[in-house]
Amino acid sequence: MLNFNKPLKIGLIGAGNQGKKHLEALFELEKESIVDIVAICDNNAGAAIKGVPFFTDYKKLLSSVKLDIIIIATPNYLHKEIVIEALNKNINVIKEKPLALTYQDGEKIVNLAKKNNLLIATLQQRKYNPLFLKAKEEIDKLCLPLSFSYTFTVDDNKNSWYWDIEAAGGGCWINMGWHAITSLQWLVGTIDHINLKWEIGGKRPWDYKTDHSATAAIIIKNKINGIVHVSCVEPKSEEIVINYKNGTLLLNRKILILKINDIEKAYEIDISEKELYYLQLKSTIEKVIDKTYNMNDDLQTLKIIINGINSTSL
């Protein structure tokens, strides 16, 4: 059981691009006496921070430092072994998505967490974005969803492990598709059917065998049809549109437009990436503390992601 009366002892494994963003948020939370950063692990010794114990071996960190929560921000293929090690040492886990690279692995780690009365939580920035929360609050005023679309694209010109199918487990579908599926199931409902098409090759000057773009035809609640398109080679954009019998919801990271019975309202927000990482991490930690985080939601998202992969036509 976590102690609510003093700062939570937190460690970070993986201090690369994502890890550094989480560290910034952790330092803010440390100022508020919510957490105490007790250890950092990375294979690059240059990631060490003065005053914080540093490790290059995650097993040594997990064995020698008392932790309430470990945050994992390593390449995807390393997550499983770190998660299992942490759960077996009675440590709650907060990690970058996806939950796992296979549904079987997802079930295994969720069942292990439940057995040990622990939680494993994936970071979901959109669920803590004030505009997305506003959309969730207002959505009850709209009735009978009819169709939807979700587009999420980024122009990724860096040849990193994200392009390695063995390291990442997939390309844009497992990376950005995770956000799309999570958001749709949160805002619209459970996905019943998915048919995915991938595009591979020709868009970057290096060799890769993973998808750079993916389009999925999706059915929610056996009657609501929609399209999800994700890509890491197209200009950056993100937008959700949900059409209802009595109106429309349009949502991105900057604006929410609700049209209900021909009356239109717009909500705008200008929030920095740094603020979003802070809100995401603080909210996730709170859900771990009060044990309200639902691991089954992540398992359902993983199921849909894998079902999409299994339905893929190239």
VENRACOR-V335255 format. One record per residue. N is the residue number from 1. RES is the residue in one letter. OMEGA is omega in whole degrees, -180 to 180 (* if undefined). D_FIRST is the distance of its C-alpha to the first C-alpha in Angstrom with 1 decimal. Layout:
((N | RES | OMEGA | D_FIRST) (N | RES | OMEGA | D_FIRST))
//
This chain:
((1 | M | 179 | 0.0) (2 | L | 178 | 3.8) (3 | N | -177 | 6.5) (4 | F | -169 | 9.1) (5 | N | 178 | 11.9) (6 | K | -177 | 12.8) (7 | P | 178 | 13.6) (8 | L | 179 | 11.3) (9 | K | -174 | 12.7) (10 | I | 174 | 14.5) (11 | G | 179 | 17.3) (12 | L | 174 | 20.1) (13 | I | -177 | 22.1) (14 | G | -176 | 25.5) (15 | A | 177 | 27.2) (16 | G | -175 | 30.2) (17 | N | 180 | 31.3) (18 | Q | -179 | 28.1) (19 | G | 179 | 25.9) (20 | K | 178 | 28.0) (21 | K | 177 | 27.5) (22 | H | 178 | 23.7) (23 | L | 178 | 24.2) (24 | E | 179 | 26.4) (25 | A | 180 | 23.7) (26 | L | 178 | 21.1) (27 | F | 176 | 23.6) (28 | E | 179 | 24.0) (29 | L | 178 | 20.3) (30 | E | 177 | 20.3) (31 | K | -180 | 23.3) (32 | E | 180 | 21.3) (33 | S | 175 | 18.6) (34 | I | 180 | 16.0) (35 | V | 171 | 15.5) (36 | D | -179 | 16.8) (37 | I | -172 | 18.7) (38 | V | -180 | 18.5) (39 | A | 175 | 20.4) (40 | I | 177 | 22.8) (41 | C | 174 | 24.4) (42 | D | 179 | 27.7) (43 | N | 176 | 30.8) (44 | N | -178 | 32.9) (45 | A | 179 | 32.8) (46 | G | 179 | 34.3) (47 | A | -179 | 31.0) (48 | A | 179 | 29.8) (49 | I | -177 | 29.0) (50 | K | 177 | 30.0) (51 | G | 179 | 27.4) (52 | V | 178 | 24.6) (53 | P | -175 | 24.3) (54 | F | -180 | 25.9) (55 | F | 171 | 26.0) (56 | T | 179 | 28.3) (57 | D | -176 | 26.4) (58 | Y | 179 | 23.0) (59 | K | 178 | 22.4) (60 | K | 178 | 23.1) (61 | L | -176 | 20.6) (62 | L | -179 | 17.7) (63 | S | -171 | 18.9) (64 | S | -178 | 19.6) (65 | V | 177 | 17.1) (66 | K | -175 | 13.5) (67 | L | 168 | 11.8) (68 | D | -177 | 8.8) (69 | I | 170 | 11.4) (70 | I | 176 | 14.9) (71 | I | -177 | 17.7) (72 | I | 180 | 20.5) (73 | A | 179 | 24.0) (74 | T | 170 | 26.3) (75 | P | -171 | 29.2) (76 | N | -173 | 28.1) (77 | Y | 180 | 29.3) (78 | L | -172 | 26.8) (79 | H | -171 | 23.6) (80 | K | -175 | 23.3) (81 | E | 179 | 23.3) (82 | I | 180 | 20.9) (83 | V | -179 | 18.4) (84 | I | 179 | 18.6) (85 | E | -178 | 18.4) (86 | A | -179 | 15.2) (87 | L | 178 | 13.5) (88 | N | 177 | 14.9) (89 | K | 175 | 13.4) (90 | N | -180 | 9.8) (91 | I | 173 | 10.2) (92 | N | -175 | 10.0) (93 | V | 167 | 13.7) (94 | I | -172 | 15.9) (95 | K | 170 | 19.5) (96 | E | 174 | 23.1) (97 | K | 1 | 24.6) (98 | P | 176 | 25.7) (99 | L | 179 | 22.8) (100 | A | -179 | 25.1) (101 | L | 174 | 28.8) (102 | T | 179 | 29.3) (103 | Y | 179 | 28.0) (104 | Q | 178 | 27.5) (105 | D | 178 | 25.3) (106 | G | 178 | 23.3) (107 | E | -177 | 22.8) (108 | K | -176 | 21.9) (109 | I | 177 | 19.0) (110 | V | 179 | 17.7) (111 | N | 178 | 18.0) (112 | L | 179 | 16.2) (113 | A | 180 | 13.2) (114 | K | 180 | 13.3) (115 | K | -177 | 13.9) (116 | N | -179 | 10.8) (117 | N | -180 | 8.6) (118 | L | 177 | 8.6) (119 | L | 169 | 11.0) (120 | I | -174 | 14.3) (121 | A | 174 | 16.2) (122 | T | -178 | 19.8) (123 | L | -175 | 21.3) (124 | Q | -173 | 23.7) (125 | Q | -175 | 25.8) (126 | R | -179 | 28.0) (127 | K | -179 | 25.4) (128 | Y | 173 | 24.8) (129 | N | -178 | 28.4) (130 | P | 179 | 29.8) (131 | L | 178 | 32.8) (132 | F | 177 | 30.9) (133 | L | 177 | 28.8) (134 | K | 177 | 32.1) (135 | A | 179 | 33.5) (136 | K | -180 | 30.7) (137 | E | -174 | 31.4) (138 | E | -169 | 35.1) (139 | I | 179 | 35.4) (140 | D | 179 | 35.7) (141 | K | 176 | 39.1) (142 | L | -177 | 40.3) (143 | C | 177 | 41.2) (144 | L | 175 | 41.9) (145 | P | -176 | 41.0) (146 | L | -178 | 43.9) (147 | S | -179 | 43.3) (148 | F | 171 | 41.3) (149 | S | 178 | 41.4) (150 | Y | 177 | 38.9) (151 | T | 179 | 40.3) (152 | F | -177 | 38.3) (153 | T | 174 | 40.4) (154 | V | 179 | 40.2) (155 | D | -175 | 43.0) (156 | D | -179 | 41.3) (157 | N | -178 | 44.0) (158 | K | 179 | 41.8) (159 | N | -177 | 42.0) (160 | S | -180 | 38.4) (161 | W | 177 | 36.1) (162 | Y | -178 | 35.7) (163 | W | -179 | 39.2) (164 | D | -174 | 38.5) (165 | I | 179 | 37.7) (166 | E | -179 | 36.1) (167 | A | -175 | 33.8) (168 | A | -177 | 32.9) (169 | G | -177 | 33.3) (170 | G | -178 | 35.8) (171 | G | -176 | 37.2) (172 | C | -176 | 37.1) (173 | W | -179 | 36.0) (174 | I | -178 | 32.7) (175 | N | -178 | 32.2) (176 | M | 177 | 33.5) (177 | G | 178 | 33.6) (178 | W | 179 | 29.9) (179 | H | -178 | 30.0) (180 | A | -177 | 32.9) (181 | I | 178 | 31.4) (182 | T | -177 | 28.0) (183 | S | -179 | 30.0) (184 | L | 180 | 32.5) (185 | Q | 177 | 30.1) (186 | W | -174 | 28.2) (187 | L | -173 | 31.5) (188 | V | -179 | 33.9) (189 | G | -176 | 32.3) (190 | T | 179 | 31.7) (191 | I | -177 | 34.1) (192 | D | -176 | 36.3) (193 | H | 179 | 38.8) (194 | I | 175 | 39.2) (195 | N | -171 | 42.1) (196 | L | 172 | 41.7) (197 | K | 180 | 44.4) (198 | W | 168 | 43.9) (199 | E | -176 | 46.2) (200 | I | 170 | 46.4) (201 | G | 170 | 48.6) (202 | G | -175 | 51.3) (203 | K | 180 | 49.3) (204 | R | -174 | 48.4) (205 | P | 179 | 50.5) (206 | W | 179 | 48.3) (207 | D | 176 | 47.8) (208 | Y | -177 | 44.7) (209 | K | -179 | 44.0) (210 | T | -176 | 41.2) (211 | D | 174 | 41.7) (212 | H | 177 | 42.6) (213 | S | -180 | 42.9) (214 | A | 177 | 41.8) (215 | T | -177 | 42.8) (216 | A | 169 | 41.2) (217 | A | -171 | 42.7) (218 | I | 173 | 39.9) (219 | I | 179 | 40.0) (220 | I | -180 | 37.3) (221 | K | 176 | 37.3) (222 | N | -178 | 40.4) (223 | K | -176 | 42.6) (224 | I | -176 | 41.5) (225 | N | 178 | 43.0) (226 | G | -179 | 42.1) (227 | I | 171 | 42.3) (228 | V | 176 | 39.8) (229 | H | 177 | 41.4) (230 | V | -179 | 39.5) (231 | S | 175 | 41.3) (232 | C | 178 | 40.8) (233 | V | -180 | 44.6) (234 | E | 180 | 45.5) (235 | P | -174 | 45.4) (236 | K | 175 | 42.1) (237 | S | 173 | 41.3) (238 | E | -179 | 38.7) (239 | E | 173 | 39.5) (240 | I | 173 | 38.4) (241 | V | 177 | 41.1) (242 | I | 179 | 40.6) (243 | N | -180 | 43.7) (244 | Y | 178 | 43.6) (245 | K | -176 | 46.4) (246 | N | 179 | 46.4) (247 | G | -176 | 45.5) (248 | T | 172 | 43.8) (249 | L | 174 | 40.6) (250 | L | -173 | 40.9) (251 | L | 166 | 38.0) (252 | N | -174 | 37.5) (253 | R | -176 | 35.5) (254 | K | -174 | 38.1) (255 | I | 172 | 39.4) (256 | L | 177 | 38.7) (257 | I | 178 | 41.9) (258 | L | 174 | 42.0) (259 | K | -177 | 45.2) (260 | I | -179 | 45.2) (261 | N | 177 | 48.5) (262 | D | 174 | 50.4) (263 | I | -174 | 48.6) (264 | E | 175 | 46.9) (265 | K | 179 | 44.1) (266 | A | 177 | 42.7) (267 | Y | -179 | 39.6) (268 | E | 177 | 39.5) (269 | I | 176 | 36.9) (270 | D | -177 | 37.3) (271 | I | -176 | 33.9) (272 | S | 176 | 33.7) (273 | E | 180 | 31.8) (274 | K | 179 | 29.9) (275 | E | 180 | 28.8) (276 | L | 178 | 27.8) (277 | Y | 178 | 25.6) (278 | Y | -179 | 24.0) (279 | L | -179 | 23.4) (280 | Q | -175 | 22.2) (281 | L | 179 | 19.5) (282 | K | -178 | 18.4) (283 | S | 180 | 18.2) (284 | T | 177 | 16.4) (285 | I | 179 | 13.7) (286 | E | -180 | 13.5) (287 | K | 176 | 13.3) (288 | V | -179 | 10.4) (289 | I | -177 | 8.5) (290 | D | 175 | 9.8) (291 | K | 177 | 9.8) (292 | T | 179 | 13.5) (293 | Y | -176 | 14.7) (294 | N | 180 | 17.1) (295 | M | -180 | 17.5) (296 | N | 176 | 20.5) (297 | D | 179 | 22.4) (298 | D | 179 | 22.3) (299 | L | 177 | 23.4) (300 | Q | 177 | 26.2) (301 | T | 179 | 27.3) (302 | L | 179 | 27.4) (303 | K | -179 | 29.5) (304 | I | 178 | 32.0) (305 | I | -179 | 32.3) (306 | I | 176 | 33.1) (307 | N | 176 | 35.4) (308 | G | 178 | 37.2) (309 | I | -179 | 37.7) (310 | N | -180 | 39.0) (311 | S | -170 | 41.4) (312 | T | 169 | 42.7) (313 | S | -174 | 46.4) (314 | L | * | 47.8))
//
